[in-house]
Amino acid sequence: MTSPRSLLAISAIASMMLVAGCGSSDSSSSGGAYGGGAETTASAQTSPSEGVATIKAASVPKLGKVVVDSDGFTLYDFHKDKGTTSSCYGACAGVWPPLTTGSTPKATGGVSASMLGTTERKDGTTQVTFAGHPLYTYTGDAKPGEANGNDFSSYGAQWYALLPNGEEPED
């Protein structure tokens, strides 16, 4: 027969295991972490889906003024996307988190509001678009002003920062 103390210990261990397993492993969450893995990515985005994404222009070394998020992190387009339809999910979205918004995105600091839009992702979140391109951050950018993902091949296509006119910077 099992003692009440043993049952309590088993119950406590089972509860701890249940709580530990409750985290999400969906790396396609809206997030824009910088310098972290997929789990950091899921929780550190500047514009969570319930917030409003703000896009502006900022100077980045070697590229000049590019489109950035509200924290100054470079935003990228993905050549595998078809129009405003994202092709980046799963592991891709863990490295290149989509910029999502809970309402109409805002433009400031040299970005035209007419260039902004949104698109619905397969998971039901709303991704921000710029000049018809879904926008992403890059976990390889550790701080504002970096553009380590520009002209970078990953997940089957090239990634580029965008200029305030919607074009990609010269190589």
C-alpha contacts under 8 A as a table, 3 or more apart, distances in Angstrom:
res1	aa1	res2	aa2	distance
2	T	6	S	6.32
2	T	7	L	6.76
3	S	6	S	5.21
3	S	7	L	6.36
4	P	7	L	5.04
4	P	8	L	6.14
5	R	8	L	5.08
5	R	9	A	6.31
6	S	9	A	5.07
6	S	10	I	6.14
7	L	10	I	5.09
7	L	11	S	5.99
8	L	11	S	5.02
8	L	12	A	6.12
9	A	12	A	5.10
9	A	13	I	6.23
10	I	13	I	5.21
10	I	14	A	6.11
11	S	14	A	5.10
11	S	15	S	6.08
12	A	15	S	5.06
12	A	16	M	6.23
13	I	16	M	5.14
13	I	17	M	6.23
14	A	17	M	5.12
14	A	18	L	6.13
15	S	18	L	5.05
15	S	19	V	6.19
16	M	19	V	5.17
16	M	20	A	6.09
17	M	20	A	5.09
17	M	21	G	6.20
18	L	21	G	5.22
18	L	22	C	6.44
19	V	22	C	5.29
19	V	23	G	7.98
20	A	23	G	6.85
25	S	39	E	7.42
26	D	29	S	6.29
26	D	90	G	6.83
27	S	38	A	5.63
27	S	39	E	7.10
27	S	41	T	7.62
27	S	42	A	6.60
27	S	89	Y	7.72
27	S	90	G	5.34
27	S	91	A	6.09
27	S	93	A	6.08
27	S	94	G	4.70
28	S	42	A	7.87
28	S	89	Y	5.21
28	S	90	G	4.82
28	S	91	A	7.13
28	S	92	C	7.62
28	S	93	A	4.74
28	S	94	G	5.97
28	S	97	P	7.10
29	S	41	T	7.91
29	S	42	A	5.49
29	S	93	A	7.22
29	S	94	G	7.68
29	S	97	P	7.23
29	S	98	P	7.82
30	S	42	A	6.47
30	S	45	Q	6.94
30	S	48	P	6.43
30	S	49	S	6.70
30	S	97	P	5.99
30	S	98	P	5.53
30	S	99	L	6.28
30	S	100	T	5.69
30	S	125	T	7.61
31	G	41	T	5.31
31	G	42	A	5.11
31	G	43	S	6.45
31	G	44	A	6.03
31	G	45	Q	3.95
31	G	46	T	7.23
31	G	47	S	7.42
31	G	48	P	6.68
31	G	97	P	5.04
31	G	98	P	6.31
31	G	99	L	6.56
31	G	100	T	7.50
32	G	41	T	5.78
32	G	42	A	7.61
32	G	44	A	6.11
32	G	45	Q	4.03
32	G	46	T	6.35
32	G	47	S	7.98
32	G	96	W	7.59
32	G	97	P	5.12
32	G	98	P	7.01
32	G	99	L	6.77
32	G	136	Y	7.60
32	G	137	T	5.36
32	G	138	Y	6.90
32	G	139	T	7.01
33	A	36	G	6.19
33	A	40	T	6.21
33	A	41	T	4.32
33	A	42	A	7.37
33	A	43	S	7.42
33	A	44	A	4.86
33	A	45	Q	5.44
33	A	46	T	7.98
33	A	97	P	7.54
33	A	137	T	7.77
33	A	138	Y	7.56
33	A	139	T	5.72
34	Y	41	T	7.38
34	Y	44	A	7.97
34	Y	138	Y	6.76
34	Y	139	T	4.40
34	Y	140	G	6.38
34	Y	141	D	5.49
34	Y	142	A	4.82
34	Y	143	K	6.81
35	G	139	T	5.08
35	G	140	G	5.65
35	G	141	D	6.30
35	G	142	A	4.74
36	G	39	E	7.62
36	G	40	T	5.29
36	G	41	T	6.32
36	G	139	T	6.24
37	G	40	T	5.36
37	G	41	T	6.10
37	G	94	G	7.24
37	G	95	V	7.51
37	G	139	T	7.54
38	A	41	T	4.77
38	A	42	A	6.32
38	A	91	A	7.93
38	A	94	G	4.65
38	A	95	V	6.78
39	E	42	A	5.31
39	E	43	S	7.01
39	E	94	G	8.00
40	T	43	S	5.54
40	T	44	A	6.12
41	T	44	A	5.56
41	T	45	Q	6.78
41	T	94	G	6.39
41	T	95	V	7.86
41	T	97	P	7.03
41	T	139	T	7.51
42	A	45	Q	7.06
42	A	94	G	7.73
45	Q	48	P	5.82
45	Q	99	L	7.90
46	T	53	A	7.70
46	T	69	D	7.43
46	T	70	S	6.93
46	T	71	D	6.73
47	S	50	E	7.77
47	S	51	G	5.57
47	S	52	V	6.10
47	S	53	A	5.04
47	S	54	T	7.80
47	S	99	L	6.87
47	S	100	T	6.25
47	S	101	T	6.05
48	P	51	G	5.31
48	P	52	V	7.65
48	P	53	A	7.95
48	P	100	T	6.29
48	P	101	T	6.24
48	P	102	G	7.35
49	S	52	V	7.57
49	S	100	T	5.30
49	S	101	T	4.52
49	S	102	G	4.60
49	S	125	T	6.63
49	S	126	T	7.05
50	E	101	T	6.42
50	E	102	G	4.29
50	E	103	S	7.70
51	G	101	T	5.75
51	G	102	G	4.99
51	G	103	S	7.17
52	V	101	T	5.08
52	V	102	G	5.52
52	V	103	S	5.67
52	V	104	T	6.81
52	V	105	P	5.75
52	V	106	K	7.27
53	A	69	D	7.35
53	A	70	S	7.25
53	A	99	L	7.56
53	A	100	T	6.83
53	A	101	T	5.17
53	A	102	G	7.74
53	A	103	S	7.90
53	A	104	T	7.76
53	A	105	P	4.88
53	A	106	K	6.27
53	A	128	V	7.59
54	T	69	D	6.03
54	T	70	S	5.25
54	T	105	P	5.75
54	T	106	K	4.63
54	T	107	A	5.81
54	T	108	T	7.18
55	I	67	V	6.71
55	I	68	V	5.83
55	I	69	D	4.86
55	I	70	S	5.95
55	I	105	P	7.41
55	I	106	K	6.16
55	I	107	A	4.98
55	I	108	T	6.26
55	I	111	V	7.00
56	K	67	V	5.70
56	K	68	V	5.50
56	K	69	D	6.36
56	K	70	S	6.89
56	K	107	A	5.89
56	K	108	T	4.93
56	K	109	G	4.91
56	K	110	G	6.18
56	K	111	V	5.36
57	A	65	K	5.86
57	A	66	V	5.30
57	A	67	V	4.57
57	A	68	V	5.77
57	A	108	T	7.67
57	A	109	G	5.68
57	A	110	G	5.46
57	A	111	V	5.98
57	A	163	L	7.90
57	A	164	P	6.30
58	A	64	G	7.80
58	A	65	K	4.99
58	A	66	V	5.63
58	A	67	V	6.53
58	A	68	V	6.47
58	A	72	G	6.95
58	A	109	G	7.89
58	A	145	G	7.66
59	S	63	L	7.48
59	S	64	G	4.96
59	S	65	K	4.12
59	S	66	V	6.28
59	S	145	G	6.94
60	V	63	L	5.59
60	V	64	G	5.24
60	V	65	K	6.08
60	V	66	V	6.76
60	V	145	G	4.98
60	V	146	E	6.40
60	V	147	A	7.00
61	P	64	G	6.16
61	P	145	G	7.22
61	P	146	E	7.52
63	L	66	V	7.16
63	L	169	P	6.31
63	L	170	E	7.87
65	K	163	L	6.26
65	K	164	P	7.10
66	V	74	T	7.06
66	V	75	L	7.95
66	V	161	A	6.56
66	V	162	L	5.51
66	V	163	L	4.38
66	V	164	P	5.88
67	V	74	T	6.22
67	V	75	L	5.87
67	V	111	V	7.51
67	V	161	A	7.14
67	V	162	L	5.68
67	V	163	L	5.86
67	V	164	P	5.78
68	V	71	D	7.56
68	V	72	G	5.18
68	V	73	F	5.13
68	V	74	T	4.37
68	V	75	L	5.13
69	D	72	G	5.29
69	D	73	F	5.45
69	D	74	T	6.62
69	D	75	L	6.63
70	S	73	F	7.51
71	D	144	P	6.81
72	G	144	P	4.74
72	G	145	G	6.41
73	F	137	T	7.07
73	F	141	D	7.36
73	F	143	K	6.84
73	F	144	P	4.59
73	F	145	G	6.25
73	F	146	E	7.02
74	T	137	T	6.38
74	T	138	Y	7.74
74	T	141	D	7.85
74	T	144	P	7.20
74	T	145	G	6.86
74	T	146	E	6.70
74	T	147	A	5.90
74	T	161	A	6.65
75	L	135	L	5.94
75	L	136	Y	5.41
75	L	137	T	5.03
75	L	138	Y	7.64
75	L	161	A	5.79
75	L	162	L	7.01
76	Y	135	L	5.50
76	Y	136	Y	5.09
76	Y	137	T	6.16
76	Y	138	Y	7.74
76	Y	149	G	7.59
76	Y	150	N	7.42
76	Y	159	W	6.20
76	Y	160	Y	5.15
76	Y	161	A	4.35
76	Y	162	L	6.27
77	D	133	H	5.92
77	D	134	P	6.15
77	D	135	L	5.43
77	D	136	Y	6.44
77	D	159	W	5.66
77	D	160	Y	5.48
77	D	161	A	6.45
77	D	162	L	7.13
78	F	81	D	5.74
78	F	133	H	7.78
78	F	134	P	7.63
78	F	135	L	7.98
78	F	157	A	6.80
78	F	158	Q	6.08
78	F	159	W	4.74
78	F	160	Y	6.82
79	H	82	K	7.91
79	H	157	A	5.56
79	H	158	Q	5.50
79	H	159	W	6.38
80	K	87	S	6.19
80	K	156	G	6.98
80	K	157	A	5.49
80	K	158	Q	7.57
81	D	84	T	7.00
81	D	85	T	5.82
81	D	86	S	5.03
81	D	87	S	5.00
81	D	88	C	7.68
81	D	133	H	7.76
81	D	134	P	7.65
82	K	85	T	5.26
82	K	86	S	6.87
82	K	87	S	7.45
83	G	132	G	6.39
83	G	133	H	6.52
84	T	119	T	6.23
84	T	129	T	6.96
84	T	132	G	5.62
84	T	133	H	5.49
84	T	134	P	5.71
85	T	119	T	6.97
85	T	120	E	7.95
85	T	121	R	7.53
85	T	134	P	7.14
86	S	89	Y	7.93
86	S	121	R	6.86
86	S	134	P	6.30
88	C	92	C	5.32
88	C	93	A	5.51
88	C	96	W	7.66
88	C	98	P	7.99
89	Y	92	C	5.38
89	Y	93	A	4.82
89	Y	94	G	7.85
90	G	93	A	5.41
90	G	94	G	6.49
91	A	94	G	4.93
91	A	95	V	6.63
92	C	95	V	5.40
92	C	96	W	5.81
92	C	97	P	7.70
92	C	155	Y	6.36
93	A	96	W	4.71
93	A	97	P	4.55
93	A	98	P	6.44
94	G	97	P	5.67
95	V	138	Y	6.10
95	V	139	T	5.47
95	V	140	G	7.81
96	W	136	Y	5.71
96	W	137	T	5.49
96	W	138	Y	4.70
96	W	139	T	6.42
97	P	136	Y	5.44
97	P	137	T	5.45
97	P	138	Y	6.56
97	P	139	T	7.66
98	P	127	Q	6.43
98	P	128	V	7.94
98	P	134	P	7.61
98	P	135	L	5.99
98	P	136	Y	4.24
98	P	137	T	6.39
99	L	127	Q	5.66
99	L	128	V	5.78
99	L	135	L	5.65
99	L	136	Y	5.22
99	L	137	T	6.66
100	T	125	T	6.82
100	T	126	T	5.39
100	T	127	Q	4.20
100	T	128	V	5.57
101	T	104	T	7.21
101	T	105	P	6.58
101	T	125	T	7.79
101	T	126	T	5.76
101	T	127	Q	6.25
101	T	128	V	6.55
102	G	126	T	6.84
104	T	117	G	7.61
104	T	118	T	7.66
105	P	116	L	6.93
105	P	117	G	7.22
105	P	118	T	7.88
105	P	128	V	6.91
106	K	113	A	6.69
106	K	116	L	7.83
107	A	110	G	7.89
107	A	111	V	5.46
107	A	112	S	6.08
107	A	113	A	4.99
107	A	116	L	7.45
108	T	111	V	5.60
108	T	112	S	7.46
108	T	113	A	7.87
110	G	164	P	6.94
111	V	115	M	7.67
111	V	164	P	5.66
112	S	115	M	5.59
112	S	116	L	7.39
112	S	164	P	7.71
113	A	116	L	5.39
114	S	117	G	7.89
115	M	130	F	5.39
115	M	131	A	4.93
115	M	132	G	7.62
115	M	166	G	7.57
116	L	128	V	7.12
116	L	129	T	5.69
116	L	130	F	4.71
116	L	131	A	6.52
116	L	132	G	7.80
117	G	128	V	5.88
117	G	129	T	4.85
117	G	130	F	6.24
117	G	131	A	7.90
117	G	132	G	7.26
118	T	126	T	6.23
118	T	127	Q	5.42
118	T	128	V	4.47
118	T	129	T	5.10
118	T	134	P	7.73
119	T	126	T	5.65
119	T	127	Q	5.26
119	T	128	V	6.53
119	T	129	T	6.82
119	T	134	P	7.42
120	E	124	G	5.98
120	E	125	T	5.91
120	E	126	T	4.67
120	E	127	Q	6.12
121	R	124	G	5.30
121	R	125	T	5.44
121	R	126	T	6.07
121	R	127	Q	6.55
122	K	125	T	7.50
127	Q	134	P	6.54
127	Q	135	L	7.19
128	V	134	P	5.91
128	V	135	L	5.86
129	T	132	G	5.63
129	T	133	H	4.97
129	T	134	P	4.18
129	T	135	L	5.46
130	F	133	H	5.17
130	F	134	P	6.51
130	F	135	L	6.74
130	F	166	G	6.83
131	A	165	N	7.99
131	A	166	G	5.19
138	Y	141	D	5.73
138	Y	148	N	7.90
138	Y	149	G	6.37
139	T	142	A	6.98
140	G	148	N	6.23
140	G	149	G	6.96
141	D	144	P	7.45
141	D	146	E	5.52
141	D	147	A	6.34
141	D	148	N	5.83
141	D	149	G	7.44
142	A	146	E	7.21
143	K	146	E	6.17
147	A	150	N	5.65
147	A	161	A	7.20
148	N	152	F	7.87
149	G	152	F	5.29
149	G	159	W	6.38
149	G	160	Y	6.76
149	G	161	A	7.53
150	N	159	W	5.84
150	N	160	Y	4.41
150	N	161	A	5.41
151	D	158	Q	6.12
151	D	159	W	5.54
151	D	160	Y	5.18
151	D	161	A	7.90
151	D	171	D	7.20
152	F	158	Q	5.43
152	F	159	W	5.27
152	F	160	Y	7.06
153	S	156	G	6.97
153	S	157	A	5.41
153	S	158	Q	4.33
153	S	159	W	6.27
154	S	157	A	5.75
154	S	158	Q	6.36
154	S	159	W	7.34
160	Y	168	E	6.27
160	Y	169	P	7.66
161	A	168	E	6.15
161	A	169	P	6.95
162	L	165	N	7.82
162	L	166	G	5.72
162	L	167	E	5.66
162	L	168	E	4.79
162	L	169	P	6.61
163	L	166	G	5.36
163	L	167	E	5.38
163	L	168	E	5.85
163	L	169	P	6.37
164	P	167	E	7.44
